[in-house]
Amino acid sequence: MDQLASALVHVMTPVPFLWLLLGVSSGIFVGAIPGLGGGMLITLVLPLTFTMDSTNALIMMIGMYVGSVSGGLISATLLRMPGTPSSVVTTFDGYPMAQNGEPGRALGLGIGSSVIGGLISGFFLVVLSPPLSIWALSFGPWEYFTMIMMGMILIASISKGSMAKGLLAGALGMTAAMPGLNESDGQLRLTYGFTVLSGGFNLLPVLLGIFVMSQILKDAISIKNVPKLMVSSRAIFPSWRQWAGHSVNLIRSSVVGTWIGILPGVGASISAMVAYGMAKTFSRTPEKFGTGHDEGIIASEAANNANVGGALIPLVTMGIPGSPIDAILLGALVLHQIQPGPLLFATNSSFVWALIAAYLVANIIMFVLMTLSVKHLARVINFNRAYLLPAIFVFCLVGAYSLTNRMFDVWVVLGFGVVGFLLDRAKVPLGPFVIGFVLAGPLEAELRSGLQLSQGSLMPLLTRPIALCFLAVTLFTLIFPIVSDQFKKARKRNSPAEETL
């Protein structure tokens, strides 16, 4: 706890605090604009952080992460247009409550639930991260290989859309990571005679293309400006007695969001849906859900904000991203020459504790900023995106070019932007693609190390207990959906046809 206290003191000093404040405020601003999100913001800002202190850069990105997830509730509540995917469930009750003449109250419930969910997940982040990192120090190459593979399969199988599309996206991401120098034998591969491919595709241009440029192409085809809305800031929050009446729902939804966030790739959207379903199941008035009910807003916002802290746990302890935004943060660590994984706690514990402290403080800053400026924040949704998209386009290309001063990286952004756009049109999730690209290198390196130690034998996968457990979870994740679908089809075939009158 002494390390956490020291980290909190460091984060509250002027320079780190100002970077965190900038991150949270810009995250809220971008999260409130439908179609934009934390992933796009962090990716755009990443090239601007190369000359920054690594700790301050990651502190700012953590603030953007927290702010963007919270900011998404603004447009979700006022326009039924979720600013981020995690705010989709908030529209179920937030929008009806706003339409019933209580937009301020709906926003207040969302803001209050967000900070409570974030702080509860922060508690788990503080408590669980050190023991998990110590446990992970006992891992060898086979444990790392099976753990990374398990995370990738979980992400692909649970992501939006079918499991096949998720696996396809992950495989495409791994394929994109193959060109360049093979570190194990020093040979070039898949360069097809192009010398610019000797170093492979840089991470930043790929991120800019998949997440940002694809969204620009999507929005450029159909720009939808929204009608102007004004929100009164009166009667924003219910009384403390009413909050006490929602305490069980708040704690339950926050815990659900945290634990689902720990599972790689499940995402805040799933956390919000599960928490909303549980709140409705245990509610005394389930018929009110979907009509502007307090419990629905509280469950959704507490869960999706708690998911952020949960997703950070595997990132800081094992180097496994819990969500697409965490994959971008993982890339940011690599670009700042910080090796993620369990050794990070042992070699750079002050850095890790600074990130954890930044997450806790970011939730408080988010609450204060949104509470004081909720009336003005609502005007963010009135921005004309026809003016916003060209600026983002320029930032993308400049950021890519500034990385190595090569025009090749600019073409990479444009090329992967088209790839991301086509994948999105085909309903193929982009998260598994990016995570496959980021984790392909460590996956191959650990597999080669394991094979060298075992002289080419795969038996350690079965003889090492932890590796076997990870492998079993991976196989179960792959096989269970197929078996479940076959079982459902068999039941339909065997059930008697309904008689028509």
Residue, then its C-alpha position, 0 to 999 in steps of 0.5 A: m500500500d505504500q507504493l500505491a500511496s507514493a504513486l497517488v502522490h506522484v499523480m497528484t503533482p502538477v505535471p502528471f495531474l495536468w496530463l491526466l486532466l487533459g486525458v479525461s476531459s478530451g476522452i469525455f469530449v470524444g466519447a460523447i460524439p457518436g461514432l468516435g471513441g477512446g480507441m480512435l482518440i488514443t491512436l491519434v494521440l499516440p504519435l504525439t507522445f513519442t517525446m513525452d515521459s513514458t509515465n506521463a504519456l500512459i497516464m494521459m491515455i488512461g485518462m482518455y480511456v476512462g473519460s471516453v467510456s463515461g462520455g458515451l452516456i451523453s449522446a446515448t441518453l439524449l439521442r439514443m445514439p451511443g457515443t461508444p459501443s459500451s453505452v448501447v445498453t444505456t439507451f434502453d432506459g436513459y433515452p426514455m427517461a430523457q424523453n419523459g422530461e428528465p434528461g438531467r436526472a438520467l445523466g446524473l444517474g449515469i455519472g454517479s453510477s460510472v464513478i462508483g463502478g470505476l472505483i469498485s473496479g479500481f479496488f480489485l485492480v489494486v488487490l488482484s494485480p500484485p498476486l497475479s503478477i507474482w503467480a505469472l512469474s512462474f510461467g515458462p514459454w509453454e505457459y505464455f504460449t498457451m495463455i496468449m493463444m487462450g486470450m486470442i481465442l477468447i477474444a475472437s470467439i466472444s467478439k461481436g458477430s460469429m466465432a468464425k468471423g472473429l477467428l478470421a479477423g484474428a488470423l488476418g491480424m497475425t498474417a499482417a504481422m508476419p512480413g519482415l525479419n524473423e527474429s528467431d533465424g534472422q531471415l526475411r520473410l514475406t517481403y516479396g522483394f520490397t525492401v520497405l517491408s524488411g521491418g514489417f508493418n509498424l504498429l502505429p500506422v496499422l492502428l491508425g488505419i484499422f481504427v481511425m481511417s476505416q471510421i473516416l471512410k464509413d462516416a464520409i459515406s453517410i454523415k448524419n448530423v443530429p438535431k440540436l438539444m439543450v439540457s437543464s442541469r437542475a435536479i441532476f442527482p437523486s437524494w442520498r437515500q435514493w442512492a442507498g436504495h440502489s446500493v445492491n444493484l450498484i455493487r452487483s453491477s460493478v463486480v460483474g463489470t470488473w470480472i467480465g472485464i478481466l476475461p480478454g476480449v469480452g468487452a464493456s458492451i457484454s458487461a453492461m448487457v449481463a449487468y442489465g439482465m441481472a438487474k432486471t432479474f432481481s428487480r421488484t419491478p422488472e416491467k419498468f425496464g425499458t421505460g426510463h427506469d433508474e435501475g437500468i441506467i445504474a446497472s449499465e453505467a456501473a458495469n461498463n465503467a467497472n469493465v475498464g478497471g477489470a480489463l487493465i488487470p490482465l494488461v498490467t499483470m500478464g501483458i494480455p489486453g482485455s479489450p481493443i483499447d487495451a491492445i492499443l495501450l499495449g502497443a503504446l507500452v511497446l512503442h515507449q520501449i516498455q516490455p509488458g508482462p509479469l516482469l513489469f511489476a518486478t522491474n518497473s513497479s513504480f510505473v505500474w502503480a502510477l498507472i493504477a493510481a492514475y486510473l483511480v484519480a481519473n474516475i474522480i476527475m471524470f465525476v467532477l468534470m461531468t457533474l460541473s459541466v453536464k449542461h455544456l457537455a451535452r452540446v458536444i453532440n451538435f458538432n458538424r462532423a463534416y468539419l471534424l473528419p478532414a481534421i482527423f484525416v490529416f492527423c492520421l497521415v501526419g502521425a503515420y509519417s512522423l513515426t519514421n519519415r517514410m511515405f510508406d507508412v502513409w500508404v499503410v494507413l490508407g491501405f489498412g483503412v480500406v481493409g478495416f472498412l471492408l471488414d466492418r462492412a462484412k460484419v467482421p470485428l476489428g478488435p480481434f484483428v488488432i489483438g492478433f497483430v499485436l500478439a502474433g510476435p510474442l506468440e511465435a517467440e514463446l512457441r519457438s522458445g518452448l520447442q527449442l527447450s523441449q527439442g521439438s516436442l509438444m508434450p510439455l503442453l500436456t505435462r505442464p499443469i498450467a499450460l494444460c489448463f490454458l489449452a483446455v480452456t482454449l479447446f473448450t472455447l472453440i468446441f463448445p459453440i459448435v457442439s451447442d449449435q449442433f445440439k440446438k439443431a438436433r432438438k429442433r429436428n426431433s421436436p414435433a412440428e407445431e400444428t396450424l389451425 
